[in-house]
């Protein structure tokens, strides 16, 4: 069955019009139709339409899913295409039946037959439509019979008609088999597309998860580096504080050392002064002892002169190396001079 026989001009115009898919048809019938419409049940039919009708395939790629949802696209199409497709099927059936049958046998219309793949949605036609179709078919067949003028030609025409009917039947069977094969291929392709889409979604999800994990790892690494930098800064600050304390301790120790040196120098100076004072005191004591000794010698001398004896004076050295006897004599001489001066004054 060719595309031209399957799709008439009205249906082809509907398929090629983008407005067919972009807005809902008016009326409550469409709302009721949409509630029961299931796009999954039409998967094979949709795949066939997209393969056969290039204009519809182009519009589908342009609109779905960015501008029109998948379900809305096909729901709007099937609702509008159903009546048109049924009308075209009825006309094609009449023409095909008139070509295949050349006798007066009763033609029975099967109400459950679905001769066209996109006419299955139309179930509201009345039974009298079938009667009208049957009447039209009978009228066409009777008119053709009346036009046969030669009885001798009737057998030839019947044989030719039977041969044509057999050829048409064979062609129909071959086309039906080809259609079934196409449907299987389309179903397999649709399944492959679904599997590929699912695989891509899984890959995208895995890539997104890997990107999130990498970002989280980078954030954690940066946080760890910041923590290490903070710890290093804290250690540097602590080391600086310790260095400052060490410098202060060294300064205090140096100051204390200077104080200790000053105290030691002062103590040494005091000791020197004490030693000098002790030496002076020793000198005075030696001088006093020498004077006392000389006075004792003088007294002995006086008494020795009177007795005619002799006195030996033993010279001594004081702590400063001077002759203590000389000092004593000088002191005695001074004392005698003072006595003489006092006697003369009296």
VOSE-935593 format. One record per atom (N, C-alpha, C, O, CB): x, y, z; residue in three letters. Coordinates in steps of 0.2 Angstrom, whole numbers, plus 5000, padded with zeros to 4 digits. Glycine has a CB too. Layout:
N
XYZAla/...
END
This chain:
346
500449945000Unk/500050005000Unk/500450065000Unk/500850075005Unk/499550005006Unk/500450104995Unk/500850164995Unk/500650224999Unk/500150225002Unk/500950194988Unk/501050275000Unk/500950325004Unk/500350365001Unk/499950395005Unk/501550375005Unk/500350374994Unk/499750414991Unk/499150384993Unk/498650414994Unk/499850424984Unk/499050314993Unk/498450284995Unk/498250285002Unk/497650285004Unk/498450214992Unk/498750285006Unk/498650285013Unk/498450355016Unk/498050365020Unk/499250265017Unk/498750405013Unk/498650475016Unk/498350515010Unk/498750535005Unk/499250505019Unk/497750545010Unk/497450585006Unk/497650655006Unk/498050665011Unk/496650585006Unk/497450705002Unk/497650775003Unk/497450805009Unk/497850845012Unk/497350804997Unk/496850785012Unk/496650825018Unk/497150795024Unk/497350835028Unk/495950805020Unk/497250735024Unk/497650705030Unk/498350735029Unk/498750745034Unk/497650635030Unk/498650735023Unk/499350755021Unk/499350835023Unk/499850855026Unk/499550745014Unk/498850875022Unk/498850945024Unk/498850945031Unk/499250995034Unk/498250975021Unk/498450905035Unk/498450905042Unk/499150895045Unk/499350925050Unk/497950865045Unk/499450835042Unk/500150815045Unk/500650875044Unk/501150875048Unk/500350755041Unk/500650905038Unk/501150955037Unk/501051025040Unk/501451075039Unk/501250965029Unk/500451035043Unk/500251105046Unk/500551105054Unk/500251065058Unk/499551115046Unk/501051145055Unk/501251145062Unk/500751165068Unk/500851145073Unk/501851195063Unk/500251205065Unk/499751225070Unk/499351165073Unk/498951165078Unk/499251275067Unk/499351105069Unk/498951045071Unk/499251025078Unk/498850995082Unk/499150985066Unk/499851035079Unk/500151005085Unk/500351065091Unk/500451045097Unk/500850975084Unk/500251125090Unk/500451175094Unk/499851205099Unk/499951235104Unk/500651235091Unk/499251185097Unk/498651205101Unk/498151155102Unk/498051115097Unk/498351275098Unk/497751155107Unk/497251105108Unk/496651125104Unk/496451185103Unk/497051105116Unk/496351075101Unk/495651085097Unk/495151105102Unk/495151085108Unk/495451015093Unk/494651145100Unk/494151175104Unk/493651115105Unk/493551075102Unk/493851235101Unk/493251125111Unk/492751085112Unk/492851035118Unk/493451025120Unk/492551045106Unk/492351005121Unk/492450965126Unk/492650895124Unk/492850855128Unk/491750955130Unk/492450875118Unk/492650815115Unk/493450795116Unk/493650745117Unk/492450805108Unk/493850845114Unk/494550845115Unk/494750825122Unk/495150785123Unk/494950905112Unk/494450865127Unk/494650855134Unk/494550785136Unk/494950755139Unk/494250905138Unk/493950755134Unk/493750685135Unk/494250635132Unk/494450585135Unk/493050675134Unk/494450655126Unk/494850615122Unk/495550615125Unk/495850555125Unk/494950635114Unk/495750665127Unk/496450675130Unk/496550635137Unk/497050605138Unk/496650745132Unk/495950635141Unk/495950595147Unk/496150515146Unk/496450485150Unk/495350605151Unk/495850495140Unk/495950425139Unk/496550405134Unk/496650345133Unk/495350395136Unk/496850455132Unk/497350445127Unk/498050425130Unk/498250455135Unk/497550515122Unk/498350365127Unk/498950345130Unk/499450335124Unk/499350295120Unk/498850275133Unk/499950375124Unk/500450385119Unk/500850315118Unk/501050295113Unk/500950445120Unk/500950285124Unk/501350215124Unk/500950165119Unk/501350125116Unk/501450195131Unk/500350165119Unk/499950115115Unk/500050135108Unk/499950085104Unk/499250115117Unk/500250195106Unk/500350215099Unk/501050215097Unk/501250245092Unk/500050285098Unk/501550185101Unk/502250185099Unk/502450165092Unk/502750195089Unk/502650145104Unk/502150105090Unk/502250075084Unk/502050115078Unk/502350135073Unk/502050005083Unk/501450145079Unk/501050185074Unk/501450245074Unk/501550275068Unk/500350195076Unk/501650275079Unk/502050345079Unk/502650335075Unk/502850375071Unk/502150365086Unk/503050275077Unk/503650265073Unk/503550255066Unk/504050285062Unk/504050195076Unk/503050225064Unk/502950215057Unk/502750285053Unk/503050305048Unk/502350175055Unk/502350325057Unk/502250395054Unk/502850435053Unk/502950475048Unk/501650435059Unk/503250435058Unk/503850475058Unk/504350455053Unk/504750495050Unk/504250475065Unk/504350385051Unk/504750365046Unk/504450375039Unk/504850395034Unk/504850285047Unk/503750375038Unk/503450385032Unk/503350455030Unk/503450475024Unk/502850345031Unk/503150495035Unk/502950565033Unk/503550605035Unk/503650625041Unk/502350585037Unk/503950635031Unk/504550675032Unk/504350745035Unk/504650765040Unk/504950685026Unk/503750775033Unk/503550835035Unk/503450835043Unk/503550875047Unk/502950865031Unk/503050775044Unk/502850765052Unk/503450755056Unk/503550775061Unk/502350705052Unk/503950715053Unk/504550705057Unk/504950765058Unk/505250775064Unk/505050655053Unk/504950815053Unk/505350875054Unk/505050915059Unk/505350945064Unk/505350915047Unk/504350925059Unk/503950965064Unk/504050935071Unk/504150965076Unk/503250965062Unk/504050865071Unk/504150835078Unk/504850845081Unk/504850865087Unk/504050755077Unk/505350845077Unk/506050865079Unk/506050935081Unk/506450955086Unk/506550845074Unk/505750975078Unk/505751055080Unk/505351065086Unk/505551115090Unk/505451095074Unk/504851035087Unk/504351055093Unk/504451015099Unk/504451045105Unk/503651045091Unk/504650945099Unk/504650905104Unk/505350895107Unk/505750885102Unk/504350835103Unk/505550905113Unk/505050925119Unk/505150995121Unk/504751015126Unk/505150875125Unk/505551035117Unk/505651105119Unk/505051145119Unk/504951185124Unk/506151135115Unk/504651135114Unk/504051185114Unk/503351145115Unk/502951175118Unk/504051215107Unk/503351085113Unk/502751045114Unk/502850985118Unk/503350945116Unk/502351035108Unk/502450965123Unk/502550895126Unk/502450835121Unk/502050845117Unk/502150895132Unk/502750785122Unk/502650725118Unk/501950705118Unk/501650695112Unk/503150665120Unk/501650695123Unk/500950675124Unk/500450725120Unk/500050705116Unk/500750665131Unk/500550785121Unk/500150835118Unk/500250835111Unk/499750845107Unk/500250905121Unk/500850825108Unk/500950825101Unk/500550775098Unk/500150785093Unk/501650815100Unk/500550715100Unk/500250655097Unk/499450655099Unk/499050625095Unk/500550595099Unk/499250675105Unk/498550675106Unk/498150725102Unk/497650705099Unk/498450695114Unk/498450785100Unk/498150835096Unk/498150805089Unk/497650815085Unk/498550895096Unk/498650775087Unk/498650745080Unk/498150685079Unk/497650695074Unk/499350715078Unk/498150635083Unk/497650585083Unk/496950605083Unk/496450575080Unk/497850525088Unk/496750655087Unk/496050675088Unk/495850705082Unk/495250695080Unk/496050725094Unk/496250745078Unk/496050775072Unk/496150735066Unk/495750735061Unk/496450835071Unk/496550685066Unk/496650645060Unk/496150585060Unk/496050555055Unk/497450615061Unk/495850565066Unk/495450505066Unk/494850515061Unk/494750475057Unk/495150495073Unk/494450565061Unk/493850575056Unk/494150575049Unk/493850545045Unk/493450635058Unk/494650615048Unk/494950625041Unk/495150555038Unk/494950535033Unk/495450675040Unk/495550515042Unk/495750455040Unk/495250405039Unk/495250365034Unk/496250425046Unk/494750405043Unk/494150355042Unk/493750375036Unk/493550325032Unk/493650365048Unk/493750435034Unk/493350455028Unk/493750435022Unk/493550405017Unk/493250535028Unk/494450445022Unk/494850425017Unk/494850345016Unk/494850315011Unk/495550445018Unk/494850315022Unk/494850235022Unk/494250215019Unk/494250165015Unk/494950205029Unk/493650245020Unk/493050225017Unk/493050225010Unk/492850185006Unk/492450265020Unk/493250285007Unk/493350295000Unk/493750244997Unk/493650214992Unk/493550364998Unk/494350235000Unk/494850184997Unk/494550114997Unk/494650074992Unk/495550185001Unk/494150095002Unk/493950035003Unk/493350014997Unk/493349964994Unk/493550015009Unk/492950074996Unk/492450064991Unk/492850054984Unk/492650004980Unk/492050124990Unk/493350094982Unk/493650084976Unk/494050014976Unk/494049984970Unk/494250134975Unk/494349994981Unk/494749934981Unk/494249874980Unk/494349824976Unk/495149924987Unk/493649874983Unk/493149824983Unk/492849814976Unk/492749764974Unk/492649834988Unk/492749874973Unk/492449874966Unk/492949844961Unk/492749814957Unk/492249944964Unk/493549854962Unk/494049824958Unk/494149744959Unk/494349714954Unk/494749854959Unk/494049724965Unk/494249654967Unk/493649604965Unk/493749544964Unk/494449644974Unk/493049634966Unk/492449584966Unk/492049604960Unk/491849664958Unk/492049594972Unk/491749554956Unk/491449564950Unk/490749524950Unk/490449514944Unk/491849554944Unk/490549494955Unk/489949454956Unk/489449494960Unk/489549544962Unk/490149384958Unk/488849454961Unk/488249484965Unk/488249464972Unk/487749464975Unk/487649474961Unk/488849434974Unk/488849404981Unk/488749464986Unk/488949524985Unk/489449374983Unk/488449444991Unk/488349494997Unk/488949515000Unk/489349475001Unk/487849465002Unk/489049585000Unk/489749615003Unk/489549635011Unk/489149675012Unk/489949674999Unk/489949595015Unk/489749615022Unk/490349655025Unk/490949645024Unk/489749545026Unk/490149705028Unk/490549755032Unk/490749735039Unk/490249725043Unk/490249825032Unk/491349725040Unk/491549705047Unk/491649775051Unk/492049815050Unk/492249665047Unk/491249775056Unk/491249835060Unk/491849845065Unk/492049895067Unk/490649845065Unk/492149785066Unk/492749785070Unk/493449795067Unk/493949795070Unk/492749715074Unk/493349795060Unk/493949795056Unk/494349865057Unk/493949915057Unk/493849785048Unk/494949865057Unk/495349925057Unk/495849935051Unk/496449915052Unk/495749925064Unk/495549955046Unk/495949945039Unk/496549995039Unk/496949985035Unk/495549955034Unk/496550045043Unk/497050105043Unk/497350105049Unk/497050115054Unk/496750165040Unk/498050115050Unk/498350115056Unk/498250175060Unk/498250175066Unk/499150115055Unk/497950235057Unk/497850295061Unk/497050305062Unk/496850355064Unk/498150355058Unk/496650255060Unk/495950265061Unk/495650235067Unk/495050235067Unk/495550245054Unk/496050195071Unk/495850155077Unk/495450205082Unk/495150175086Unk/496350115079Unk/495650265082Unk/495350305087Unk/494650325086Unk/494250345091Unk/495750375088Unk/494450325080Unk/493750345078Unk/493250285080Unk/493250235076Unk/493650365071Unk/492850285085Unk/492350235087Unk/491650255087Unk/491250225090Unk/492650195093Unk/491550325085Unk/490850355087Unk/490450355081Unk/489850385081Unk/490950415089Unk/490650325075Unk/490250325069Unk/489650275070Unk/489650225074Unk/490650295063Unk/489050295067Unk/488450255068Unk/488450195063Unk/488750195058Unk/487850305067Unk/488050155065Unk/487950095061Unk/487750105054Unk/487850065049Unk/487550035064Unk/487350155053Unk/487050175046Unk/487550195041Unk/487450185035Unk/486450225047Unk/488150215044Unk/488650235039Unk/488850165035Unk/489050175029Unk/489250255043Unk/488950115039Unk/489050045035Unk/488550035030Unk/488750005025Unk/489149995040Unk/487950045032Unk/487350025027Unk/487450075021Unk/487350055015Unk/486650035030Unk/487550135022Unk/487650185016Unk/488250165012Unk/488250165006Unk/487750255019Unk/488750145015Unk/489350115011Unk/489150055007Unk/489350055001Unk/489950105016Unk/488850015010Unk/488649955006Unk/488149965001Unk/488249934995Unk/488249905011Unk/487750015002Unk/487250034996Unk/487650064990Unk/487550054985Unk/486750084999Unk/488150114992Unk/488550144987Unk/488950084983Unk/489050094977Unk/489050194990Unk/489250044987Unk/489549984984Unk/489149944979Unk/489349934973Unk/489849944989Unk/488549934981Unk/488049894976Unk/487949934970Unk/487949904965Unk/487449874980Unk/487749994971Unk/487650034965Unk/488150044960Unk/488050034954Unk/487450114968Unk/488750044963Unk/489350054959Unk/489449984955Unk/489549984949Unk/489950064962Unk/489349924958Unk/489449864955Unk/488849854950Unk/489049824945Unk/489449804960Unk/488249874951Unk/487749864947Unk/487849904941Unk/487649884935Unk/487049884950Unk/488049964942Unk/488150014936Unk/488749984931Unk/488649984925Unk/488350084938Unk/489249954934Unk/489749924930Unk/489449864926Unk/489649844921Unk/490349904935Unk/489049824930Unk/488749764926Unk/488349784920Unk/488249754915Unk/488349724931Unk/487949834921Unk/487549864916Unk/487849884910Unk/487649884904Unk/487049914918Unk/488449904911Unk/488849934905Unk/489149874901Unk/489449884896Unk/489449974908Unk/489149814904Unk/489449754900Unk/488949744894Unk/488349724896Unk/489549694904Unk/489149744888Unk/488649734882Unk/488649674879Unk/488249644876Unk/488749794877Unk/489249634879Unk/489349574876Unk/489349514881Unk/489749514885Unk/489949574871Unk/488849464880Unk/488949404885Unk/489549364884Unk/489749334888Unk/488249364884Unk/489749364878Unk/490349324876Unk/490949354880Unk/491449324882Unk/490549324869Unk/490949424881Unk/491549454884Unk/491549454891Unk/492049464895Unk/491549534882Unk/490949434894Unk/490849434901Unk/491349374905Unk/491649394910Unk/490149414903Unk/491449324901Unk/491849274904Unk/492549294904Unk/492949284909Unk/491849204900Unk/492749324899Unk/493449354898Unk/493549404904Unk/494149414907Unk/493649384891Unk/493049444905Unk/493149504910Unk/493149474917Unk/493549494921Unk/492549554909Unk/492749424918Unk/492749384924Unk/493449354926Unk/493749354931Unk/492249334925Unk/493749324920Unk/494449294921Unk/494949344923Unk/495349334927Unk/494549254915Unk/494849404919Unk/495349454920Unk/495249484927Unk/495749504930Unk/495249514915Unk/494649494929Unk/494549524935Unk/494749474941Unk/495049494946Unk/493749534937Unk/494649404940Unk/494949364945Unk/495649364945Unk/495949354951Unk/494649294943Unk/496049364939Unk/496749374939Unk/496949434943Unk/497449434947Unk/497049364932Unk/496649494941Unk/496849554944Unk/496749554952Unk/497149574956Unk/496449614941Unk/496149514954Unk/496049514961Unk/496549464964Unk/496749484970Unk/495349484962Unk/496749414961Unk/497249374964Unk/497949414965Unk/498249404970Unk/497349304960Unk/498049444959Unk/498749484959Unk/498649534965Unk/499149554969Unk/498849514953Unk/498049574965Unk/498049624970Unk/498049594977Unk/498349624982Unk/497349664970Unk/497749534978Unk/497749494985Unk/498449484986Unk/498749484992Unk/497349434984Unk/498849454981Unk/499549434983Unk/499949504985Unk/500349504989Unk/499849404977Unk/499849554981Unk/500149614982Unk/500049644989Unk/500449664993Unk/500049674977Unk/499349634991Unk/499149654997Unk/499449615003Unk/499649645008Unk/498349654998Unk/499449555002Unk/499849505007Unk/500549525007Unk/500849525013Unk/499749435005Unk/500849535002Unk/501549555002Unk/501649625005Unk/502149635009Unk/501849554995Unk/501249675004Unk/501349735007Unk/501149735015Unk/501449765019Unk/500849785004Unk/500649685016Unk/500549675023Unk/501149645027Unk/501249665033Unk/499849635024Unk/501449595024Unk/502049565027Unk/502549615028Unk/502949625033Unk/502249505023Unk/502649655022Unk/503149715023Unk/502949765028Unk/503449785032Unk/503249745016Unk/502349775029Unk/502149825034Unk/502249795041Unk/502549835045Unk/501349845033Unk/502149735042Unk/502249695048Unk/503049695049Unk/503249715055Unk/502049625048Unk/503449685044Unk/504149685045Unk/504349755047Unk/504849765051Unk/504449665039Unk/504049805044Unk/504249875045Unk/504049895052Unk/504449925056Unk/503949925040Unk/503549875054Unk/503349885061Unk/503749855066Unk/503949885071Unk/502549855062Unk/503949785065Unk/504449755069Unk/505149795069Unk/505449805075Unk/504549685067Unk/505349815063Unk/505949855063Unk/505949915067Unk/506349935070Unk/506149865056Unk/505349955066Unk/505250015069Unk/505150005077Unk/505450045081Unk/504550045067Unk/504849955079Unk/504849935086Unk/505549925089Unk/505749945094Unk/504349875088Unk/505949885085Unk/506649875087Unk/507049935087Unk/507449955092Unk/506949825083Unk/506949975082Unk/507250045082Unk/507050085088Unk/507450125091Unk/507150085076Unk/506450085089Unk/506150125095Unk/506450105101Unk/506650145106Unk/505350125095Unk/506450035102Unk/506750005108Unk/507450025109Unk/507750045114Unk/506649925108Unk/507850025103Unk/508550045103Unk/508650115105Unk/509050135109Unk/508850025097Unk/508150155102Unk/508250225104Unk/508050235112Unk/508450275115Unk/507750265100Unk/507650205114Unk/507450205121Unk/508050185126Unk/508250215131Unk/506850165123Unk/508350125124Unk/508950105127Unk/509550155127Unk/509850165132Unk/509150035125Unk/509650175121Unk/510150225120Unk/510050285124Unk/510450315127Unk/510250245113Unk/509350315124Unk/509250365128Unk/509350355136Unk/509550395139Unk/508450395127Unk/509050295138Unk/509250275145Unk/509950275147Unk/510150295152Unk/508850205146Unk/510350245142Unk/511050245143Unk/511350305144Unk/511750325148Unk/511350205137Unk/511150355139Unk/511450425139Unk/511250455146Unk/511650495149Unk/511150465133Unk/510550445148Unk/510350475154Unk/510850455160Unk/511050485164Unk/509650465156Unk/510950385160Unk/511350355165Unk/512050385165Unk/512350405170Unk/511350275165Unk/512350395159Unk/513050415158Unk/513050495160Unk/513450515164Unk/513250415151Unk/512450525159Unk/512450595161Unk/512450605168Unk/512750645171Unk/511850635157Unk/511950555171Unk/511950565178Unk/512550545182Unk/512750575187Unk/511350515181Unk/512950495179Unk/513550475182Unk/514050525181Unk/514450545186Unk/513850405178Unk/514050565175Unk/514550615174Unk/514350675179Unk/514850705182Unk/514550645167Unk/513750685180Unk/513550745185Unk/513750725192Unk/514050765196Unk/512850755185Unk/513650655194Unk/513850635200Unk/514650645201Unk/514850665207Unk/513650565202Unk/514950625196Unk/515750625196Unk/515950705197Unk/516450715201Unk/516050595190Unk/515550745193Unk/515750815194Unk/515650845201Unk/516050885203Unk/515350855189Unk/515050825204Unk/514950845211Unk/515450815215Unk/515650855220Unk/514150815213Unk/515650755215Unk/516150725219Unk/516750765218Unk/517150775223Unk/516250645218Unk/516950775212Unk/517550815211Unk/517550885214Unk/518050905217Unk/517750815203Unk/517050915213Unk/516950985216Unk/516950975224Unk/517251015227Unk/516251015214Unk/516650925227Unk/516650915234Unk/517350905236Unk/517550925241Unk/516150865236Unk/517750865232Unk/518450845234Unk/518850905234Unk/519250925238Unk/518750795229Unk/518750955229Unk/519151015228Unk/518951055234Unk/519451085237Unk/518951055222Unk/518351065236Unk/518151105242Unk/518451075248Unk/518751115252Unk/517351105242Unk/518451015249Unk/518750985255Unk/519550995255Unk/519851015260Unk/518650905255Unk/519850985249Unk/520551005249Unk/520751075250Unk/521251085254Unk/520850985242Unk/520351115247Unk/520451185249Unk/520351205256Unk/520751245259Unk/519951235245Unk/519851175259Unk/519751185266Unk/520351155270Unk/520551185275Unk/519051145269Unk/520551095269Unk/521151075272Unk/521751115271Unk/522151125276Unk/521351005269Unk/521851145265Unk/522451185264Unk/522351255268Unk/522851275271Unk/522451205257Unk/521751275269Unk/521651335273Unk/521751325280Unk/522051365284Unk/520951365272Unk/521551265282Unk/521651245289Unk/522451235291Unk/522651265296Unk/521351175291Unk/522751205286Unk/523551205287Unk/523851275287Unk/524251285291Unk/523851165281Unk/523651315283Unk/523851385283Unk/523751415289Unk/524151455292Unk/523551425277Unk/523151405292Unk/522951445298Unk/523351415304Unk/523651445308Unk/522151425300Unk/523451345304Unk/523851315309Unk/524651345308Unk/524951355313Unk/523851235308Unk/524851345302Unk/525551375301Unk/525551445304Unk/526051465307Unk/525751365294Unk/525051485302Unk/525051555305Unk/525051555312Unk/525351595316Unk/524451595302Unk/524651515315Unk/524651505323Unk/525251485326Unk/525551515331Unk/524051455325Unk/525651435322Unk/526251415325Unk/526751475324Unk/527251485329Unk/526551355321Unk/526751515319Unk/527251565318Unk/527051625323Unk/527551655326Unk/527151595311Unk/526451635324Unk/526251685330Unk/526551665336Unk/526851705340Unk/525551695330Unk/526451595338Unk/526651575344Unk/527451575345Unk/527751595350Unk/526451495345Unk/527751555339Unk/528551565339Unk/528751635340Unk/529251645343Unk/528751535333Unk/528351685337Unk/528551755338Unk/528451775345Unk/528851815348Unk/528151795333Unk/527951745348Unk/527851765355Unk/528351735359Unk/528651765364Unk/527151745357Unk/528551675358Unk/529151645362Unk/529751685361Unk/530151695365Unk/529151575360Unk/529851705354Unk/530551745353Unk/530551805357Unk/531051825360Unk/530551755346Unk/529951835357Unk/529851905361Unk/530051885368Unk/530351925372Unk/529151935360Unk/529751835371Unk/529851815378Unk/530551805379Unk/530851825384Unk/529351755380Unk/530851765375Unk/531551755375Unk/532051815375Unk/532451825379Unk/531851705370Unk/531851865371Unk/532151925370Unk/532051965377Unk/532551995379Unk/531951965364Unk/531451965379Unk/531352005385Unk/531751975391Unk/532052005395Unk/530652005387Unk/531751905391Unk/532151875397Unk/532851885396Unk/533251895401Unk/532051795396Unk/533151885390Unk/533851905389Unk/534051975391Unk/534551985394Unk/534051895381Unk/533552015389Unk/533652085391Unk/533652095399Unk/534052135402Unk/533152135388Unk/533152055402Unk/533152065409Unk/533752035412Unk/534052055417Unk/532452025412Unk/533951975410Unk/534551945412Unk/535151985411Unk/535651995416Unk/534751875409Unk/535252025406Unk/535752065404Unk/535752125409Unk/536252145412Unk/535752095397Unk/535152155410Unk/535152205415Unk/535252185422Unk/535652215426Unk/534352235415Unk/535052125424Unk/535252095431Unk/535952085431Unk/536252095437Unk/534852035432Unk/536252065426Unk/537052055426Unk/537352115427Unk/537852125431Unk/537252015419Unk/537152165423Unk/537452235424Unk/537352255432Unk/537852285435Unk/537152285420Unk/536752245434Unk/536652265441Unk/537152225446Unk/537452255451Unk/535952255443Unk/537252155444Unk/537652115449Unk/538352145448Unk/538752145453Unk/537652045447Unk/538552155442Unk/539252185441Unk/539352245445Unk/539852255448Unk/539452195434Unk/538852295444Unk/538952355448Unk/538952345456Unk/539352375459Unk/538352405446Unk/538552295458Unk/538552285465Unk/539252255467Unk/539552275472Unk/537952235467Unk/539452205463Unk/540152175464Unk/540652235465Unk/541152235469Unk/540352125459Unk/540652275460Unk/541152335460Unk/541052375466Unk/541552395469Unk/541052375453Unk/540452385468Unk/540352425474Unk/540652395480Unk/540952425484Unk/539652445475Unk/540452325480Unk/540752285486Unk/541552285486Unk/541852295491Unk/540452215486Unk/541752275480Unk/542552275480Unk/542852345482Unk/543352345485Unk/542752265472Unk/542452395480Unk/542652465482Unk/542652475489Unk/543052505492Unk/542252525478Unk/542052455492Unk/541952455499Unk/542552415503Unk/542752435508Unk/541252435501Unk/542652355500Unk/543152315503Unk/543852345503Unk/544252345508Unk/543252245500Unk/543952385497Unk/544652415497Unk/544652475502Unk/545152485505Unk/544752445490Unk/544152505502Unk/544052565507Unk/544152535514Unk/544552565518Unk/543452605507Unk/543852485516Unk/543952455523Unk/544652435524Unk/544952445529Unk/543452395523Unk/544952405519Unk/545652375519Unk/546152435520Unk/546552435524Unk/545852335513Unk/545952495517Unk/546352555517Unk/546252585524Unk/546752605528Unk/546152605512Unk/545652585527Unk/545552605534Unk/545852565539Unk/546152585544Unk/544752615535Unk/545852495538Unk/546252455542Unk/546952465542Unk/547252465547Unk/546052385541Unk/547252475536Unk/547952495536Unk/548152555539Unk/548652565543Unk/548152495528Unk/547752605539Unk/547852675542Unk/547752665550Unk/548152685553Unk/547352725540Unk/547252625551Unk/547252605558Unk/547852575561Unk/548052585567Unk/546552565560Unk/548052525557Unk/548652485559Unk/549252535560Unk/549652525564Unk/548852435554Unk/549352585555Unk/549852635555Unk/549852675562Unk/550352685565Unk/549852675549Unk/549252695563Unk/549152735569Unk/549352695575Unk/549652715580Unk/548452765570Unk/549052635575Unk/549252595581Unk/550052575582Unk/550252585587Unk/548852525581Unk/550352565576Unk/551052555576Unk/551452625578Unk/551852625582Unk/551352535569Unk/551152675576Unk/551452745578Unk/551352755585Unk/551852775589Unk/551152805574Unk/550752745587Unk/550652745595Unk/551052705599Unk/551352725604Unk/549852735596Unk/551152645596Unk/551552595600Unk/552352615600Unk/552652615605Unk/551552525597Unk/552552645594Unk/553152675594Unk/553352735598Unk/553852735601Unk/553352695586Unk/552852775599Unk/552852835603Unk/552952805610Unk/553352835614Unk/552252885602Unk/552452765612Unk/552552735619Unk/553152705620Unk/553452705626Unk/551952685620Unk/553452665615Unk/554052635616Unk/554652685617Unk/555052675621Unk/554252585610Unk/554652735613Unk/555152795614Unk/555052825620Unk/555552845624Unk/555052845608Unk/554452835622Unk/554352875629Unk/554652825634Unk/554952845639Unk/553652885630Unk/554552765634Unk/554852715638Unk/555552715638Unk/555952715643Unk/554552645638Unk/555852725632Unk/556552725631Unk/556852785634Unk/557352785638Unk/556752725624Unk/556552845633Unk/556752905636Unk/556752905644Unk/557252925647Unk/556352965633Unk/556252875646Unk/556252865653Unk/556852825656Unk/557152835661Unk/555552845656Unk/556952775652Unk/557452725654Unk/558152765653Unk/558652755657Unk/557452665650Unk/558152805648Unk/558852835647Unk/558952885652Unk/559552895655Unk/558752875640Unk/558452915654Unk/558552965660Unk/558752935666Unk/559252955670Unk/557953005661Unk/558452875667Unk/558652845673Unk/559352805672Unk/559652795677Unk/558152795675Unk/559552785666Unk/560152755665Unk/560752805665Unk/561252795668Unk/560152725658Unk/560552865663Unk/561052915663Unk/561252935671Unk/561852945673Unk/560852985660Unk/560752935674Unk/560852945681Unk/561152885685Unk/561552895690Unk/560152965685Unk/561152835682Unk/561452775685Unk/562052755682Unk/562452715684Unk/560952715685Unk/562152785676Unk/562752775672Unk/562752715668Unk/563252695665Unk/563352765677Unk/562152695667Unk/562052635662Unk/561952655655Unk/561952715654Unk/561452595664Unk/561952615650Unk/561852635643Unk/561152595641Unk/560952545643Unk/562452605639Unk/560852635636Unk/560252605633Unk/560252595626Unk/560552635622Unk/559652665635Unk/560052535624Unk/560152525616Unk/559452525613Unk/558952495616Unk/560452445616Unk/559352565608Unk/558752575605Unk/558752535599Unk/559152535594Unk/558652655603Unk/558252495598Unk/558152445593Unk/557652475588Unk/557052485589Unk/557952375595Unk/557952485582Unk/557452515577Unk/556952465575Unk/557152405574Unk/557852545571Unk/556352485573Unk/555752445570Unk/555452475564Unk/555452535563Unk/555252435576Unk/555252435560Unk/554952455554Unk/554152455555Unk/553852405557Unk/555152415548Unk/553852505553Unk/553052505553Unk/552852475547Unk/553252455542Unk/552852585553Unk/552152465546Unk/551852435540Unk/551952475534Unk/551952435529Unk/551152425542Unk/552152535534Unk/552252575528Unk/553052575526Unk/553252605521Unk/552052645528Unk/553452535530Unk/554152535529Unk/554552585532Unk/555152585531Unk/554252535521Unk/554352635535Unk/554652685538Unk/554952665545Unk/554652615548Unk/554252755539Unk/555452695547Unk/555752675554Unk/555352705559Unk/555252765560Unk/556452705555Unk/555052655563Unk/554552675569Unk/554952715574Unk/554652755578Unk/554252615571Unk/555552695575Unk/555952725580Unk/556052805578Unk/556052845583Unk/556652695581Unk/556152815572Unk/556252885570Unk/555552925571Unk/555552975573Unk/556452895563Unk/555052885569Unk/554352915571Unk/554252935578Unk/554052985580Unk/553852875568Unk/554452885582Unk/554452895589Unk/554852945592Unk/554652985596Unk/554552825593Unk/555452955589Unk/555853005591Unk/555553075589Unk/555553125593Unk/556552995588Unk/555353075583Unk/555053135581Unk/554453155585Unk/554353215587Unk/554853135574Unk/554053105587Unk/553553125591Unk/553753145598Unk/553453185601Unk/553053065592Unk/554253115601Unk/554553125607Unk/554853195607Unk/554753235612Unk/555053075610Unk/555253205602Unk/555553275601Unk/555053325601Unk/555053385604Unk/555953275595Unk/554453315598Unk/553953365597Unk/553653375604Unk/553453435606Unk/553453345592Unk/553553325607Unk/553253325614Unk/553753365619Unk/553453405623Unk/553153255617Unk/554353355618Unk/554853395622Unk/554853465621Unk/554853505625Unk/555553365622Unk/554853475614Unk/554853545612Unk/554153585615Unk/554253645617Unk/554853555605Unk/553653545615Unk/553053575618Unk/553053585625Unk/552853645628Unk/552453535616Unk/553453545629Unk/553453555636Unk/553953615637Unk/553853655642Unk/553753495639Unk/554453615633Unk/554953675634Unk/554553745632Unk/554653785636Unk/555553665629Unk/554153745627Unk/553853805626Unk/553353815631Unk/553253875633Unk/553453795619Unk/553053775634Unk/552553785639Unk/552953805646Unk/552653855649Unk/552153715641Unk/553553785647Unk/553953805653Unk/554153875652Unk/554153915656Unk/554553755654Unk/554353895645Unk/554553955644Unk/553954005645Unk/554054065647Unk/554853965637Unk/553453985643Unk/552854035644Unk/552654045651Unk/552454095652Unk/552254005640Unk/552753995655Unk/552654005662Unk/553154055665Unk/553054065671Unk/552653935666Unk/
END
